[in-house]
């Protein structure tokens, strides 16, 4: 009787193990397919968009050579077309960057924000400082997580450059007791946070933070503005030691 029970338990164990292996195999295949699709989509989107934008630029230059130099009205329209082409290209760069699976780590996202900040203050008197300390942790993020963190701080950097009249912008990311704290601080003139919440840009920042279960706090006064995003590591996918 005992042998029969042990045999039944062993068979149940084998069945459970086989089911778990099949589940892991299906998940692996699914992730590999998603990886291939994202990579191919990024490549196709880049090539197709690049070709079309290049064609628009070339056609606008041809048209410009056909317009009289004194026709300022038409030349201003052409200038706006070129500006819109540049803005469209710059606006899609982050989408392409996010689609690329090799950019799924937290470190890549934070470095991308840092690079964006340095690029934006280039040829301005503003000093961009940064301090990223992840305690040698490696974190693989979901596309939704990386995209929303990126856009929150791109908007914050834009606001500091456009409105704050800041001299220094500090970008920091720290791990503390299992929590990730990302901050952007400037020494600008500040703004009315309550009034700004009615605006589209700031409202989007709060929506993005809520979407990834993060806490967003914005503090502003005469001494400058601080944007603080607190993310619990338990909400991040595939967290492990490097």
C-alpha positions as CSV (number, residue, x, y, z in Angstrom):
1,X,0.0,0.0,0.0
2,X,2.8,2.4,0.9
3,X,4.6,1.6,-2.3
4,X,1.4,2.4,-4.3
5,X,1.0,5.7,-2.6
6,X,4.7,6.6,-3.1
7,X,4.4,5.6,-6.8
8,X,1.3,7.8,-7.2
9,X,3.1,10.7,-5.6
10,X,6.1,10.2,-7.8
11,X,3.9,10.1,-10.9
12,X,2.1,13.3,-9.8
13,X,5.5,15.0,-9.2
14,X,6.8,14.0,-12.6
15,X,3.6,15.3,-14.2
16,X,3.9,18.6,-12.4
17,X,7.6,18.9,-13.4
18,X,6.8,18.3,-17.0
19,X,4.0,20.9,-17.0
20,X,6.3,23.4,-15.4
21,X,9.0,22.7,-18.0
22,X,6.5,23.1,-20.8
23,X,5.3,26.4,-19.3
24,X,8.8,27.7,-19.1
25,X,9.5,26.6,-22.7
26,X,6.4,28.3,-24.0
27,X,7.4,31.5,-22.1
28,X,10.9,31.4,-23.5
29,X,9.6,31.0,-27.0
30,X,7.1,33.8,-26.5
31,X,9.8,36.2,-25.2
32,X,12.2,35.3,-28.1
33,X,9.4,36.0,-30.6
34,X,8.7,39.3,-28.9
35,X,12.4,40.2,-29.0
36,X,12.5,39.4,-32.8
37,X,9.3,41.3,-33.5
38,X,10.5,44.4,-31.5
39,X,13.9,44.4,-33.2
40,X,12.5,44.0,-36.7
41,X,9.8,46.7,-36.0
42,X,12.5,49.2,-34.9
43,X,14.6,48.5,-37.9
44,X,11.7,48.7,-40.4
45,X,10.3,51.8,-38.7
46,X,13.7,53.5,-38.8
47,X,14.4,52.7,-42.5
48,X,10.9,53.6,-43.6
49,X,10.6,56.8,-41.6
50,X,14.2,57.9,-42.5
51,X,13.6,57.4,-46.2
52,X,10.4,59.5,-46.2
53,X,11.8,62.3,-44.1
54,X,14.9,62.5,-46.3
55,X,12.6,62.7,-49.4
56,X,10.6,65.5,-47.8
57,X,13.8,67.4,-47.0
58,X,15.2,66.9,-50.5
59,X,11.9,68.1,-52.1
60,X,11.8,71.1,-49.9
61,X,15.3,72.0,-50.9
62,X,14.4,71.6,-54.6
63,X,11.3,73.8,-54.1
64,X,13.4,76.4,-52.3
65,X,15.7,76.7,-55.3
66,X,12.6,77.5,-57.4
67,X,11.4,80.2,-55.2
68,X,12.5,83.8,-55.5
69,X,14.9,84.9,-52.8
70,X,12.7,87.9,-52.0
71,X,9.6,85.8,-51.5
72,X,9.8,85.7,-47.7
73,X,6.3,84.3,-47.2
74,X,7.0,81.1,-49.2
75,X,10.5,80.8,-47.7
76,X,9.1,81.0,-44.2
77,X,6.7,78.2,-45.1
78,X,9.6,76.0,-46.3
79,X,11.5,76.8,-43.1
80,X,8.5,75.6,-41.0
81,X,8.4,72.4,-43.1
82,X,12.1,71.7,-42.4
83,X,11.5,72.4,-38.7
84,X,8.6,70.1,-38.5
85,X,10.7,67.4,-40.2
86,X,13.4,67.8,-37.6
87,X,10.9,67.7,-34.8
88,X,9.2,64.6,-36.2
89,X,12.6,62.8,-36.4
90,X,13.7,63.8,-32.9
91,X,10.2,62.8,-31.5
92,X,10.5,59.3,-33.0
93,X,14.0,58.7,-31.8
94,X,12.9,57.7,-28.4
95,X,10.2,55.4,-29.7
96,X,12.8,53.6,-31.8
97,X,15.2,53.5,-28.8
98,X,12.5,52.0,-26.6
99,X,11.6,49.4,-29.2
100,X,15.1,48.1,-29.3
101,X,15.3,45.1,-26.8
102,X,18.9,45.8,-26.0
103,X,17.8,49.0,-24.2
104,X,15.5,47.2,-21.7
105,X,17.8,47.6,-18.6
106,X,17.4,50.2,-16.0
107,X,21.0,51.3,-16.5
108,X,20.4,51.9,-20.2
109,X,17.3,54.0,-19.5
110,X,19.0,56.2,-16.9
111,X,22.1,56.7,-19.1
112,X,19.7,57.6,-22.0
113,X,18.1,60.3,-19.8
114,X,21.6,61.5,-18.7
115,X,22.7,61.7,-22.4
116,X,19.5,63.6,-23.3
117,X,20.1,66.1,-20.6
118,X,23.7,66.7,-21.6
119,X,22.7,67.1,-25.2
120,X,19.9,69.6,-24.4
121,X,22.3,71.9,-22.4
122,X,25.0,71.8,-25.0
123,X,26.0,75.2,-26.2
124,X,24.0,76.8,-23.3
125,X,25.4,78.3,-20.0
126,X,23.5,75.7,-18.0
127,X,25.5,73.0,-16.2
128,X,24.1,69.5,-16.2
129,X,25.3,67.3,-13.3
130,X,24.5,63.6,-12.8
131,X,25.0,60.9,-10.2
132,X,23.8,57.3,-11.0
133,X,24.4,54.7,-8.3
134,X,22.6,51.3,-8.7
135,X,24.8,49.4,-6.3
136,X,25.9,47.0,-9.1
137,X,22.3,45.8,-9.5
138,X,21.0,44.7,-12.9
139,X,17.3,45.3,-13.7
140,X,15.5,44.3,-16.9
141,X,12.5,46.5,-17.4
142,X,9.3,46.0,-19.3
143,X,8.8,48.3,-22.4
144,X,6.1,50.1,-20.5
145,X,8.2,50.8,-17.5
146,X,11.3,52.0,-19.4
147,X,9.2,54.2,-21.7
148,X,7.3,55.9,-18.9
149,X,10.4,56.6,-16.8
150,X,12.1,58.0,-19.8
151,X,9.2,60.3,-20.8
152,X,8.7,61.6,-17.2
153,X,12.2,62.9,-17.0
154,X,12.5,64.1,-20.6
155,X,9.5,66.3,-19.8
156,X,11.1,67.5,-16.6
157,X,14.3,68.4,-18.4
158,X,12.4,70.3,-21.1
159,X,10.5,72.2,-18.4
160,X,13.7,73.2,-16.6
161,X,15.3,74.4,-19.8
162,X,12.2,76.2,-21.1
163,X,10.8,77.9,-18.0
164,X,13.2,77.7,-14.9
165,X,16.0,80.0,-16.0
166,X,18.2,77.6,-14.1
167,X,22.0,77.7,-13.9
168,X,22.4,74.1,-12.7
169,X,20.4,70.9,-13.3
170,X,21.1,67.8,-11.2
171,X,20.0,64.3,-12.2
172,X,20.4,61.5,-9.7
173,X,19.3,57.9,-9.4
174,X,19.9,56.0,-6.2
175,X,19.0,52.6,-4.6
176,X,18.0,52.8,-1.0
177,X,16.4,49.9,1.0
178,X,15.1,48.2,-2.1
179,X,13.6,51.4,-3.5
180,X,14.7,53.3,-6.6
181,X,14.7,57.1,-6.2
182,X,15.2,59.2,-9.4
183,X,15.4,63.0,-9.0
184,X,15.8,66.0,-11.2
185,X,16.6,69.3,-9.4
186,X,17.2,72.8,-10.8
187,X,18.1,76.1,-9.1
188,X,15.6,78.1,-11.2
189,X,12.9,80.5,-10.4
190,X,10.2,77.8,-9.6
191,X,6.5,77.8,-10.5
192,X,3.1,77.3,-9.0
193,X,2.7,73.5,-8.9
194,X,-1.1,73.6,-8.2
195,X,-1.7,75.8,-11.2
196,X,0.7,73.8,-13.5
197,X,-1.2,70.5,-12.7
198,X,-3.9,71.8,-15.0
199,X,-1.4,71.8,-17.9
200,X,-1.1,68.9,-20.3
201,X,2.6,68.2,-19.7
202,X,2.6,67.9,-15.9
203,X,-0.7,66.0,-15.9
204,X,0.9,63.4,-18.3
205,X,3.8,63.0,-15.9
206,X,1.5,62.0,-13.1
207,X,-0.5,59.7,-15.4
208,X,2.8,58.0,-16.4
209,X,3.9,57.5,-12.8
210,X,0.5,56.0,-11.9
211,X,0.7,53.7,-14.9
212,X,3.9,52.1,-13.5
213,X,2.8,52.1,-9.9
214,X,5.4,54.7,-8.9
215,X,5.1,57.7,-6.6
216,X,5.8,61.1,-8.2
217,X,6.3,64.3,-6.2
218,X,7.1,67.7,-7.6
219,X,8.2,70.5,-5.3
220,X,8.8,74.0,-6.5
221,X,9.6,77.4,-4.9
222,X,11.9,80.4,-5.3
223,X,15.0,78.2,-4.8
224,X,14.2,75.9,-7.7
225,X,12.2,72.7,-8.6
226,X,12.6,69.1,-7.6
227,X,11.0,66.2,-9.4
228,X,11.1,62.9,-7.4
229,X,10.1,59.5,-8.7
230,X,10.0,56.6,-6.2
231,X,9.7,53.1,-7.6
232,X,9.4,49.9,-5.6
233,X,11.8,47.3,-7.0
234,X,9.1,44.7,-6.5
235,X,7.2,46.3,-9.4
236,X,10.2,45.9,-11.7
237,X,10.5,42.8,-13.9
238,X,13.4,40.4,-13.6
239,X,15.3,42.1,-10.8
240,X,18.5,40.3,-9.9
241,X,22.1,40.8,-8.8
242,X,24.5,41.5,-11.6
